[in-house]
Amino acid sequence: MEKVELLRKLIKLNVPPRYYSIGEEIKDYAHNIEKLYNGTYAVYYLERGEKSGLKIFNTEEEALSKLIERLEEDIKDGLDIST
């Protein structure tokens, strides 16, 4: 998945940007994609400075796919994204 495709899906799902970060500033209480020094990508949820669900991917496309998967799971599990 490419970044543009991911952003389209997030808009379609009405997911506010506060619930994710794609290679920008790391956000607390959000899913983050962080490009690591060795060219890999980390995907994790950050809460009060603690990373959970950390997965490392070799490509940005893999990381983007994991991010949308996690956000869709959150929505399915009842995450209120209305505000």
MIMILUM-42419 format. One record per atom (N, C-alpha, C): x, y, z. Coordinates in pm, whole numbers, plus 50000, padded with zeros to 5 digits. Layout:
<kenus>
XYZ;...
</kenus>
This chain:
<kenus>
500854988350000;500005000050000;500905012450000;500515022149922;501245034749917;500595044850010;501355055150044;500885065150139;499595072050093;499505075349964;498305082049912;497085073049930;497255060149900;496145050649916;495725049650062;496695049150152;496395048550295;495615060950338;496075072550297;495405084950336;493975085450284;493755080350164;492385079750110;491505070850197;492045059350239;491285050150324;490965056650458;491945063650514;491735070150643;490665080950633;490665088250524;489635098450502;488275091750488;488215081050412;486955073750393;486425068450526;487325064050615;486945058850746;486715069950848;486985082450808;486865094150897;487765093051020;488985088251001;489935087151111;490695100351123;490515107651234;491255120151253;492775117751264;493575127051216;495035125551220;495625123651360;494895126951464;495445125251599;495595110551637;494985101451561;495055087151591;496215080051522;496985087451441;498095081151370;499155091451333;500355086451308;501445094651258;502245086251159;502465091851042;503195084650937;504505091950911;505535088050983;506855093650961;507025108151000;506085113451073;506195127351118;506515127151267;506005136751340;506225136751484;505555124551546;506195118751644;505645107351714;504525112451805;503355105851799;502205110351876;501875100351986;501555105852103;501115097652215;499635094152195;499245082552241;497875077452225;497525076352076;498465071351998;498265070051854;499135058951799;498755054151680;499575044551607;500615052651529;501845048051533;502935055351470;503705046451374;504185052551266;505165046351178;506415054851189;507505048551223;508765055651241;509825049251152;510475057351069;511565052050987;512805051251075;513395039451081;514555037251166;515845039951091;516915041351164;518205045051107;518705035151001;518315022551010;518805012450917;517905010650795;516935019750777;516065019350661;514815011050678;514635004950795;513414997450821;512375006750884;511175001450902;510065009350955;509455002451076;509265010051182;508645004751304;507195009551307;506295000251341;504885003451359;504534999751502;503955009151575;503625006551714;502575016451762;501975013151876;501045022251944;501805028252060;501735041352076;502445048252183;501435053452284;501615049452409;500745054052516;501595057552636;501565070152677;502355075252789;503825071452775;504345072652655;505755070052630;506125055452614;505165046452627;505415032152614;504935027052478;505815020352406;505455014552277;504855000752299;503754997952232;503174984552238;502874979752097;502904966552080;502624960751950;503674963951846;504904965851889;505994969651799;506254958751695;506224962651568;506564953951457;507514961651365;508504954651312;509484960751222;509264955351081;509284964250982;509074960550843;510214965750757;510494958750650;511574962650559;511184973650463;509884975050436;509434985250342;508354993950404;508255005950352;507225015150398;505835009750363;505705003350249;504414997950206;503884987750306;504764978950354;504354969050455;503904975950583;504634986150623;504304993550745;502955000650730;502705006550615;501435013450591;500265003550595;500464991850538;499424981550541;499104977350684;500134975950767;499934972050907;499204983250982;499554995650954;498905006951021;497405007150993;497015005850866;495575006150835;494884994050895;495554982750896;494984970750958;494684973051106;495624979051175;495434981751318;494324991951344;494275002351262;493225012351279;491845006451249;491754998151147;490484991551117;490064982251232;491034975351293;490734966951409;490214975351526;490844986851549;490394995751656;488955000251635;488645003851511;487285008251478;486314996751500;486674985051452;485824973251470;485604970151617;486644972651700;486554969951845;485874981151920;485394991551849;484605001851915;485305015051943;486475017351883;487155030251903;486245041451854;486015051251942;485175062651907;486045073051838;485895074151707;486675083851630;485835095751588;484725097851655;483815108551617;484275122351661;485255122951749;485695136151796;487115138951760;
</kenus>
